[in-house]
Amino acid sequence: MHVSTHPYTRFVIIGSHRSGSNYLSSLLSSHPNIMSIGELYNPSVLFADPGKPNLHGNKLAQMIRNITPIWFLRRFIFHAYPPHVHAVGFRYFYLHAQGRFRSVLDYIIKDRTIRIIHLKRRNLLRSYWSLRAAQETGIWTVPSSSPLVQPPVRLTLTPEECIAYFTRMEAFEKTFNTYFSHHALMKIEYEQLCKHLASEQKRLAAFLGVPSHPLSASTKKLNNVPLHSIITNYAALHHHFRNTQWRHFFEE
C-alpha cells in the first residue's frame, strides 16, 4: 500500500465528557477521507477506536503513551498515511490537561497548524445527568447496531453539585478558547449537530479541507427522555435556578 508523504490536515476535538464527542468522532470517522481517532489520552486506558483499532486497549502502546506522550502522538497518530487520507485527528478532553498529559496540550497550543474543533453541549444540566448516569450504569457508549440501551436512571441532584459542574465546565470552555485563539478554531454545539446534521457536516468538511460527504454515526444516543422524568427533584432545581444564568437548562 502506497503511503502518502504530502501534508494532511491535523485536528483535535476539544471538549468534555458527555458532550457528544463519541457521536462527533464516529460521524467524522465515516468520511472516506478522514481518520478520526478516539480518546487517546484517557489516563486509565488507551481509547483509539474509531480510527486505530489496533491501538485500542493495547497495553504496550499505552505504556509508550504514558512514558512519552508526544513521541507517541508523532509516531502512532500524526504519521504518514495513504493518499486518500486528508485529515487526521483525535479527542482531547479538558480533564486530560489536569494530569500527566498536560504536555500534549502544550504541544497542541504551540503548533498553530493543528486545527481545533471545540465541542460543547449547550445544556450542562443534561450533560451532568449523563455523566452521573454513565458512572452509575457503566455504560458510556453503545454501537448503533446494538440492541443494548442504558437502563432508566433517576437521579437526585443537589443545587451545589450542579453549580460546581456548571461553573467548572464554563471556566474550562473559556480557558480553552483562549488557549487556541491563534489557531484555526471551529466551535460546534452538540445540540446543533443533532438538529442540523446536513449543514453542520458541510461546515466540518470545509473546516477540515475535505469534500462534503454524508456522515453517519456508529454510536446511538443513550437517552433522550425529558429531564423532568429522570431527575427526581427537577421541580425544586427548576425553582432554585429560575433567576440565574443557568435557567435556560430547564427550557427543553
Number of C-alpha atoms within 10 A of each C-alpha: 6 8 12 15 11 10 13 21 18 20 24 20 24 20 23 22 18 22 24 20 24 23 21 24 25 22 20 27 24 19 20 15 22 24 25 27 25 26 22 25 26 17 16 8 15 21 22 23 21 20 23 16 13 10 17 20 15 14 12 10 16 23 14 13 20 16 12 14 20 19 14 18 17 11 11 14 20 18 14 17 20 13 15 13 19 21 24 24 26 24 25 24 22 17 16 20 15 10 9 13 20 15 15 19 18 13 13 19 18 14 12 14 14 20 22 25 21 21 22 24 21 16 19 22 20 21 20 20 21 19 15 16 22 17 11 12 12 10 14 15 18 17 15 14 9 10 7 12 14 16 12 13 17 15 16 12 18 12 14 9 10 17 15 10 16 18 13 11 19 12 12 17 19 10 13 16 17 11 15 19 13 13 18 15 17 15 12 18 17 20 15 13 17 13 11 11 17 14 11 16 20 17 15 17 18 12 17 24 15 19 14 15 15 13 18 17 16 20 18 15 14 20 14 7 9 11 17 15 13 18 17 15 15 18 11 13 19 18 11 12 16 14 10 8 8 17 14 16 16 19 8 9
